[in-house]
Amino acid sequence: MIYLDYAATTPMSEESLAIFNQVSKSFFGNPSSLHDSGERASQLLETCREELAGLLGCLSKGLFFTSGGSESNILALTSLIDAHKVKGNHLITTLSEHSSIYNFFTHLENGGFEVTYLPLDQHGQIRLEDLRKAIRETTILASIQHGNGEIGTIQPIESIGNLLHQHQILFHCDAVQTFGKVPINVTASKIDSLSVSSHKLYGPKGVGAVYINPAVKWNPQLPNTTHESGLRPGTINVPGIASFVTSAKTACDDRIVEYTRLIEIREALIEKLRKFPINVHVEGHPSELLPGILGLRIEGIEGQYIMLECNRYGIAISTGSACQAGNQKPSRLMKALGRSDTEAKQFIRLSFGKHTTEQDIETTVDVLKKITEKFHLKGGT
């Protein structure tokens, strides 16, 4: 099968698998235990924390390991909002956030919080002026993702961080899709909390991390929790963390070369699609983008039909975020971009990774051409 769904998850690298096995055998002690085996695991855990902090440009003291991006988002948001709700009840986010954040904010609205959902321009970016106008005296926090997992648009987080910092508003940033693919410096961007995930970087599933600025107050959500400085309960997954940090370091080391390669693959695919007799619309920002994500609409054909037909030909693509799989509603993001229900249902996502080849692209274009021709021969039924 040709796998073009790297934005959903990536296969574990051989290096990551090897580290996972090695650490599982040699550092199996519980890092919270006081005996020598536990101490060795604890020392490795802290080494991993320091290495990951170096990759993110943040203080290791504020870095906590979690089960993944969604948990990181929820832990950061609940802990920070709870600690600062004395200031007010207003929050800011966008209509393009990951479902874990979007659903969390809609839930908070039922609990007495007021939420401003910033609109998007035609390419999926927020406007700084809209953010500035949304700020109130009662604004506690803004949560704005770094890069979108459906269309690949990157937000101007440095400018966002500066603006929020000027108004003493906390800034949470979901960087799950961007870490290891584009530059991130938490300190320079004035980010107060940030989430990352292992399985987007050829590491194991069920591992992630969240950064919370040590200078910022946060409230533990479960009393008497001792793991990860009281942020979350549960035995620390040292083998998974070591594997995650290994894959993250490799991704960061290879970032520039891989970025260039994926841009070439993406542009080659777009150029071939432009030659289709049917209109193919590319969604997302023309330059501020993740090169491994390509959001498309093939005019007149529902995305779910194209996805299922591609699967029949042995090509794995998606109709959006994996966390929304099975949802038959029009894409929330497409609606936020001003697309009609019909247009929103035409959306498909192709996402590329380190195993994607030029031949994969050639084959995919041929298959998409067959699918569209077959669809129209049937009269669009």
PyMOL commands that set and color helices and strands:
alter all, ss='L'
color gray80, all
select helices_A, chain A and resi 14-26+36-56+60-62+69-84+99-109+128-134+157-166+227-230+238-253+255-273+303-312+322-324+332-336+341-344+358-377
alter helices_A, ss='H'
color red, helices_A
select strands_A, chain A and resi 2-3+63-66+90-94+114-118+139-143+170-174+193-197+208-212+280-283+293-298+315-316+347-351
alter strands_A, ss='S'
color yellow, strands_A
deselect
rebuild
show_as cartoon
